[in-house]
Amino acid sequence: MAPKASFGAPRVIFSVATALAVLGGASWWGFAHFTEAAPIKVGILHSRSGPMAISENSMVDAELLAIEESNAKGGLLGRKIQPVIADGKSDWPTFAKEAERLIVEEKVSVIFGCWTSASRKTVMPVIERYQQLMVYPMAYEGLEQSPNIIYTGAAPNQQVIPAIKWSLDHLGRRFYLIGSDYVWPRSINEIMKDTIKALGADLVGEDYIFFGSSNVAKAVEGIKAAQPDVVLSSVVGDSNKAFYRALTDAGLSAEKLPVVSVSIGEEELRSLPISSLQGHYSAWNYFEAIKTPENERFITNFRKKYGDNRVTSDVIATSYFSVRLWAKAVQEEQSLDVERVRRTMLTETLDAPEGLVSIDPYTQHSWRSFSVGKIRSDGQIEVVWTVNRPIRPAPYPPSRTKAEWNEFLTAMYTRWGGRWANPTEAN
């Protein structure tokens, strides 16, 4: 049988070579180039400009690192991964337009994208209309479960609710809520108010800063007048520069009035006035200071690619492991079919920088741990308290029914003229 098999192979080669010659004398190099598998395109959709660039550029860096690592191991399905980067420009309609372009024109297999919930909610109808898959690597308000989105960031019961409980145990019982004026802060503050009431603590004030604005004087005056024990902040982007400086100028140091932020991590601290933030707190699911072998490897590789001066943070680590989770599902499924990959992702567990992370099949959200950190003068965050186990995600807090939460969201969306952010500075 061996001679027959060896005789058959040269005949195939000869016929292919002859065909190439007939088509114009194509060289063997040309044939190899012609038959090389096309790359797998993946969309990366974040704000590269505007007030959210302070946070989202680092998410792009993390996603590119994960793609580079995968390509160094041979890519997926025998093909390289090609990132297609789109700039949402910190503008919700732009996010939606770019999502559609990535799907229709670039024909990406998946989109990793968004920071703000306003951008995610604007993109979501596009993702669902084209039956595409998006991975959302950011802690958010919950109150949502799209069949086309895998939520790898924290749900409310994995970040804001334990942050309140820790603050009550360690900082005081009088709370003031401050946030940027769009759907995420408005929603988590409703969740926080329900939690504060349930714990028997006191809400002494609530205020919002127009998205991207430095007009913080009114909010700081309100905080000073209310005399809270702790401020819970969901202020995002460049507004934090003005907010923390104004607190310091008003004599509200961290020793007198600690702020617990659910939006500031190590990356943001690189661009913020550290003298005004020293001593305040941050509540996240990952900090660079976490000691695990996988985190040490991740930090080393991140700095090797981007420089020794770079830091990692929750959104960086989450963006990184989000790509790895998707790639793992593609490899196991041996397919890029959106529905098959989505189903397989719901069974995945990964050794992430923070520890084991898995996707909950009932909610499409990740099991995440939780920590509180104190901001140091060198821009690092010292972990002062942690939950040493992943917390099961609960995107709809039980303080209200799902119908009541949806009613709350609909009323806010309607009040803002069909937008997910307040269009005017007036509340």
C-alpha positions as CSV (number, residue, x, y, z in Angstrom):
1,M,0.0,0.0,0.0
2,A,2.9,2.4,0.7
3,P,4.1,2.7,-2.9
4,K,0.5,3.5,-4.0
5,A,0.2,6.3,-1.5
6,S,3.6,7.8,-2.3
7,F,2.7,7.7,-6.0
8,G,-0.6,9.5,-5.5
9,A,0.9,12.5,-3.7
10,P,3.2,13.7,-6.5
11,R,0.2,13.6,-8.9
12,V,-1.7,16.0,-6.6
13,I,1.3,18.4,-6.4
14,F,1.8,18.3,-10.1
15,S,-1.8,19.1,-10.8
16,V,-1.8,22.1,-8.4
17,A,1.4,23.4,-9.9
18,T,0.1,23.0,-13.4
19,A,-3.1,24.9,-12.5
20,L,-1.1,27.7,-11.1
21,A,1.0,27.9,-14.2
22,V,-2.1,28.0,-16.3
23,L,-3.5,30.9,-14.1
24,G,-0.5,33.0,-15.0
25,G,2.7,31.3,-13.8
26,A,2.1,31.9,-10.1
27,S,5.1,31.1,-8.0
28,W,5.1,28.7,-5.1
29,W,5.5,31.7,-2.8
30,G,2.4,33.2,-4.3
31,F,0.5,29.9,-3.8
32,A,1.5,29.8,-0.1
33,H,0.5,33.4,0.3
34,F,-2.8,32.7,-1.4
35,T,-3.7,29.8,0.8
36,E,-2.6,31.5,4.1
37,A,-5.6,31.7,6.4
38,A,-7.2,35.1,6.8
39,P,-6.8,36.7,10.3
40,I,-9.6,36.6,12.8
41,K,-10.7,40.2,13.3
42,V,-11.8,41.4,16.7
43,G,-13.3,44.8,17.5
44,I,-11.8,46.9,20.3
45,L,-14.3,49.8,21.0
46,H,-13.2,52.3,23.7
47,S,-12.8,56.0,24.1
48,R,-9.4,57.0,22.8
49,S,-10.2,60.7,23.1
50,G,-12.5,62.8,25.3
51,P,-13.0,62.8,29.1
52,M,-13.1,59.0,29.3
53,A,-9.8,58.5,27.6
54,I,-8.1,58.8,31.0
55,S,-9.5,55.3,31.8
56,E,-10.3,53.6,28.5
57,N,-6.9,53.9,26.8
58,S,-5.5,51.4,29.3
59,M,-8.3,49.0,28.5
60,V,-7.1,49.0,24.9
61,D,-3.6,48.3,26.0
62,A,-4.7,45.3,28.1
63,E,-6.7,43.8,25.3
64,L,-3.9,44.2,22.8
65,L,-1.5,42.5,25.2
66,A,-3.8,39.5,25.5
67,I,-4.1,39.3,21.7
68,E,-0.4,39.5,21.3
69,E,0.1,36.7,23.8
70,S,-2.4,34.5,21.9
71,N,-0.7,35.2,18.6
72,A,2.7,34.4,20.0
73,K,1.3,30.9,20.8
74,G,0.0,30.5,17.2
75,G,-3.3,32.4,17.4
76,L,-6.7,30.7,17.2
77,L,-7.8,28.0,14.8
78,G,-4.5,28.2,13.0
79,R,-5.1,31.9,12.3
80,K,-3.7,35.1,13.8
81,I,-6.0,37.5,15.7
82,Q,-6.2,41.0,14.2
83,P,-7.4,43.8,16.5
84,V,-9.5,46.5,14.8
85,I,-9.5,49.5,17.2
86,A,-12.4,52.1,17.1
87,D,-12.6,55.3,19.0
88,G,-15.9,55.9,20.8
89,K,-14.7,59.5,21.6
90,S,-16.5,59.5,24.9
91,D,-19.7,60.1,22.9
92,W,-22.6,57.7,23.1
93,P,-23.9,58.0,19.5
94,T,-20.3,57.6,18.2
95,F,-20.0,54.3,20.1
96,A,-23.1,53.0,18.4
97,K,-21.9,54.1,14.9
98,E,-18.5,52.5,15.5
99,A,-20.0,49.3,16.7
100,E,-22.1,49.0,13.6
101,R,-19.0,49.8,11.4
102,L,-17.0,47.1,13.2
103,I,-19.7,44.5,12.5
104,V,-20.8,45.4,9.0
105,E,-17.6,46.7,7.4
106,E,-14.8,45.1,9.4
107,K,-16.8,41.9,10.0
108,V,-15.3,41.3,13.4
109,S,-16.0,38.1,15.3
110,V,-16.5,39.8,18.7
111,I,-16.3,43.3,20.2
112,F,-14.6,44.1,23.5
113,G,-15.8,47.5,24.5
114,C,-17.2,50.4,26.5
115,W,-16.5,51.8,30.0
116,T,-19.6,53.8,30.7
117,S,-23.0,52.3,30.9
118,A,-24.3,55.1,28.7
119,S,-22.1,53.8,25.9
120,R,-22.9,50.2,26.5
121,K,-26.7,50.8,26.5
122,T,-26.3,52.8,23.3
123,V,-24.3,50.0,21.7
124,M,-26.5,47.1,23.0
125,P,-29.3,47.5,20.4
126,V,-26.7,47.4,17.6
127,I,-25.1,44.2,19.0
128,E,-28.5,42.5,19.4
129,R,-29.8,43.6,15.9
130,Y,-26.8,41.9,14.3
131,Q,-26.7,39.0,16.7
132,Q,-23.1,39.8,17.5
133,L,-21.2,39.1,20.7
134,M,-19.8,41.8,23.0
135,V,-17.7,41.4,26.1
136,Y,-18.1,44.3,28.6
137,P,-15.1,44.4,31.0
138,M,-16.3,47.1,33.4
139,A,-18.0,47.1,36.8
140,Y,-21.5,48.5,36.4
141,E,-25.0,49.0,37.9
142,G,-26.4,45.6,36.8
143,L,-30.2,45.8,36.0
144,E,-29.5,44.2,32.6
145,Q,-29.0,40.8,31.0
146,S,-28.6,40.9,27.2
147,P,-28.2,37.5,25.5
148,N,-25.5,39.1,23.3
149,I,-23.3,40.5,26.1
150,I,-20.9,38.7,28.5
151,Y,-20.4,41.0,31.6
152,T,-17.0,40.4,33.0
153,G,-16.9,43.4,35.3
154,A,-18.5,43.5,38.7
155,A,-22.3,43.5,39.4
156,P,-23.6,45.7,42.3
157,N,-23.4,42.9,44.9
158,Q,-19.7,42.4,44.0
159,Q,-18.6,46.1,44.4
160,V,-21.0,48.8,45.6
161,I,-22.9,46.9,48.2
162,P,-19.9,45.4,50.0
163,A,-18.3,48.9,49.7
164,I,-21.2,50.3,51.8
165,K,-21.0,47.5,54.3
166,W,-17.2,48.0,54.8
167,S,-17.6,51.7,55.1
168,L,-20.3,51.3,57.7
169,D,-18.1,49.0,59.7
170,H,-14.9,51.1,59.4
171,L,-15.7,54.8,58.6
172,G,-19.1,55.8,60.0
173,R,-22.9,55.7,59.4
174,R,-23.6,59.0,57.7
175,F,-23.3,58.7,53.9
176,Y,-23.2,61.2,51.1
177,L,-23.5,60.0,47.5
178,I,-21.8,61.9,44.6
179,G,-21.6,60.8,41.0
180,S,-21.3,61.8,37.4
181,D,-24.7,62.5,35.8
182,Y,-25.5,59.4,33.7
183,V,-27.1,56.0,34.0
184,W,-24.4,54.2,36.0
185,P,-24.0,56.6,39.0
186,R,-27.8,57.3,39.1
187,S,-28.5,53.6,39.2
188,I,-25.9,52.5,41.7
189,N,-26.9,55.4,44.0
190,E,-30.4,54.0,44.0
191,I,-29.0,50.6,44.9
192,M,-26.8,52.3,47.6
193,K,-29.8,54.1,49.0
194,D,-31.7,50.9,49.4
195,T,-28.7,49.3,51.0
196,I,-28.0,52.2,53.4
197,K,-31.6,52.0,54.5
198,A,-31.5,48.3,55.0
199,L,-28.4,48.5,57.1
200,G,-29.9,51.2,59.3
201,A,-27.4,53.8,58.3
202,D,-28.2,57.4,57.3
203,L,-28.2,59.1,53.9
204,V,-27.4,62.8,54.4
205,G,-27.0,64.0,50.8
206,E,-26.8,63.2,47.1
207,D,-25.5,65.2,44.2
208,Y,-24.3,64.8,40.6
209,I,-21.7,66.4,38.4
210,F,-22.4,66.8,34.7
211,F,-20.5,64.3,32.7
212,G,-17.0,65.6,31.9
213,S,-17.5,68.8,33.8
214,S,-15.1,70.6,36.2
215,N,-18.0,72.5,37.8
216,V,-17.9,70.8,41.2
217,A,-18.3,73.7,43.6
218,K,-22.0,73.2,44.3
219,A,-21.4,69.5,45.1
220,V,-18.5,70.2,47.4
221,E,-20.5,72.9,49.2
222,G,-23.3,70.4,49.7
223,I,-20.9,67.8,51.1
224,K,-19.4,70.3,53.5
225,A,-22.8,71.4,54.7
226,A,-24.1,67.9,55.3
227,Q,-21.1,66.8,57.4
228,P,-21.2,63.1,56.4
229,D,-18.8,60.5,57.8
230,V,-18.0,59.1,54.4
231,V,-18.6,60.1,50.8
232,L,-19.3,57.3,48.2
233,S,-18.1,58.5,44.8
234,S,-19.0,57.3,41.3
235,V,-17.5,60.4,39.7
236,V,-15.7,59.3,36.5
237,G,-13.1,60.6,34.1
238,D,-11.5,64.0,34.2
239,S,-14.1,65.4,36.6
240,N,-12.2,63.7,39.4
241,K,-9.3,66.1,39.1
242,A,-11.5,69.1,39.9
243,F,-13.5,67.1,42.6
244,Y,-10.7,66.0,44.8
245,R,-8.8,69.3,44.4
246,A,-12.0,71.1,45.5
247,L,-12.4,68.8,48.5
248,T,-8.8,69.6,49.6
249,D,-9.3,73.3,49.1
250,A,-12.4,73.2,51.2
251,G,-10.4,71.7,54.1
252,L,-12.0,68.2,53.6
253,S,-8.9,66.0,53.8
254,A,-9.0,62.2,53.8
255,E,-8.5,62.3,57.6
256,K,-11.5,64.5,58.1
257,L,-13.8,63.1,55.4
258,P,-12.8,59.9,53.6
259,V,-14.0,59.3,50.1
260,V,-14.6,55.7,48.9
261,S,-14.5,55.7,45.1
262,V,-15.9,52.9,43.0
263,S,-14.4,54.4,39.8
264,I,-10.8,55.3,40.5
265,G,-8.0,52.7,40.2
266,E,-4.2,52.8,39.9
267,E,-4.4,53.9,36.2
268,E,-6.5,56.9,36.9
269,L,-4.2,57.9,39.8
270,R,-1.4,58.5,37.2
271,S,-3.3,61.5,35.8
272,L,-4.9,62.8,39.1
273,P,-3.5,65.1,41.8
274,I,-2.2,62.4,44.1
275,S,-1.7,64.9,47.0
276,S,-5.5,65.4,47.0
277,L,-6.3,61.7,46.8
278,Q,-3.8,60.3,49.4
279,G,-5.6,58.6,52.2
280,H,-8.9,58.2,50.4
281,Y,-10.2,54.7,49.5
282,S,-11.0,52.7,46.4
283,A,-13.3,49.7,46.2
284,W,-12.7,47.2,43.3
285,N,-12.3,43.6,42.5
286,Y,-8.6,43.7,41.6
287,F,-5.7,45.8,42.7
288,E,-2.1,45.6,41.4
289,A,-1.0,44.8,45.0
290,I,-2.8,41.4,45.0
291,K,-0.2,38.6,45.5
292,T,-0.8,35.7,43.1
293,P,1.6,34.1,40.7
294,E,-0.7,34.9,37.7
295,N,-0.8,38.6,38.8
296,E,3.0,38.8,39.0
297,R,3.3,37.3,35.5
298,F,0.6,39.7,34.2
299,I,2.3,42.8,35.7
300,T,5.7,41.7,34.4
301,N,4.3,41.2,30.8
302,F,2.3,44.5,30.9
303,R,5.3,46.5,31.9
304,K,7.6,44.7,29.5
305,K,5.3,45.8,26.7
306,Y,4.3,49.3,27.9
307,G,7.1,50.5,30.2
308,D,8.2,50.1,33.8
309,N,6.3,53.2,34.7
310,R,2.9,51.6,33.9
311,V,0.5,50.3,36.5
312,T,-2.3,47.8,36.3
313,S,-5.8,48.2,37.7
314,D,-9.2,46.5,37.8
315,V,-10.3,47.5,34.4
316,I,-6.9,46.7,32.9
317,A,-6.9,43.2,34.5
318,T,-10.6,42.6,33.5
319,S,-10.0,43.7,29.9
320,Y,-7.0,41.4,29.7
321,F,-8.8,38.3,31.1
322,S,-11.9,39.0,29.0
323,V,-9.9,38.5,25.8
324,R,-8.4,35.3,27.2
325,L,-11.8,33.9,28.2
326,W,-13.2,34.5,24.7
327,A,-10.0,33.0,23.1
328,K,-10.3,29.9,25.4
329,A,-13.9,29.4,24.3
330,V,-13.1,29.7,20.6
331,Q,-10.2,27.2,21.0
332,E,-12.4,24.7,22.9
333,E,-15.3,25.1,20.5
334,Q,-13.0,25.2,17.4
335,S,-15.4,27.7,15.9
336,L,-16.1,31.4,15.6
337,D,-19.9,31.0,15.5
338,V,-21.2,33.6,17.9
339,E,-23.8,31.4,19.6
340,R,-21.5,28.5,20.1
341,V,-18.8,30.7,21.5
342,R,-21.2,32.4,23.8
343,R,-22.5,29.1,25.2
344,T,-19.0,27.8,25.7
345,M,-18.0,31.0,27.5
346,L,-20.7,30.4,30.0
347,T,-18.8,27.2,31.1
348,E,-15.4,28.8,31.4
349,T,-13.1,29.3,34.4
350,L,-9.8,31.1,34.1
351,D,-6.8,31.7,36.4
352,A,-7.0,35.5,36.1
353,P,-4.6,38.0,37.8
354,E,-7.0,38.4,40.8
355,G,-7.5,34.6,41.1
356,L,-10.1,32.2,39.7
357,V,-12.8,33.9,37.5
358,S,-15.7,32.1,36.0
359,I,-18.8,33.1,34.0
360,D,-22.2,32.4,35.7
361,P,-24.3,30.5,33.1
362,Y,-27.6,31.9,34.5
363,T,-26.7,35.6,34.3
364,Q,-23.7,35.8,31.9
365,H,-21.9,37.8,34.5
366,S,-18.5,36.9,36.2
367,W,-17.9,35.5,39.6
368,R,-15.5,38.2,41.1
369,S,-13.8,38.8,44.4
370,F,-13.8,42.2,46.2
371,S,-11.3,44.4,48.0
372,V,-10.9,47.8,49.5
373,G,-7.7,49.7,49.1
374,K,-6.2,52.9,50.6
375,I,-4.5,55.4,48.2
376,R,-0.9,56.0,49.0
377,S,1.3,59.0,48.3
378,D,3.3,57.1,45.6
379,G,0.1,56.5,43.6
380,Q,-0.2,52.9,44.6
381,I,-3.2,51.4,46.4
382,E,-2.7,49.3,49.6
383,V,-5.2,46.6,50.1
384,V,-6.8,47.0,53.5
385,W,-9.6,44.5,53.3
386,T,-10.6,41.7,51.0
387,V,-13.0,38.9,50.4
388,N,-11.0,35.8,49.8
389,R,-13.4,34.1,47.5
390,P,-15.3,34.9,44.3
391,I,-18.8,36.3,44.9
392,R,-21.7,35.0,42.8
393,P,-23.1,37.8,40.6
394,A,-26.6,39.2,41.2
395,P,-27.3,41.8,38.5
396,Y,-30.7,42.6,39.9
397,P,-30.5,43.6,43.6
398,P,-33.4,42.1,45.6
399,S,-34.3,45.4,47.3
400,R,-36.7,45.9,44.4
401,T,-38.3,43.6,41.8
402,K,-37.0,43.4,38.3
403,A,-40.1,45.2,37.0
404,E,-39.5,48.0,39.5
405,W,-35.8,48.4,38.4
406,N,-36.8,48.4,34.8
407,E,-39.5,51.1,35.5
408,F,-36.8,53.2,37.2
409,L,-34.5,52.9,34.2
410,T,-37.3,53.7,31.7
411,A,-38.3,56.8,33.7
412,M,-34.8,58.1,33.7
413,Y,-34.3,57.4,30.0
414,T,-37.5,59.2,29.2
415,R,-36.7,62.2,31.4
416,W,-33.4,62.6,29.6
417,G,-35.1,62.7,26.2
418,G,-34.2,59.2,25.1
419,R,-30.6,59.3,26.3
420,W,-28.6,57.4,28.9
421,A,-26.9,60.6,30.2
422,N,-28.3,63.9,31.4
423,P,-28.1,66.2,28.4
424,T,-28.0,69.4,30.5
425,E,-26.2,70.6,33.6
426,A,-29.5,71.1,35.4
427,N,-30.7,68.0,37.2
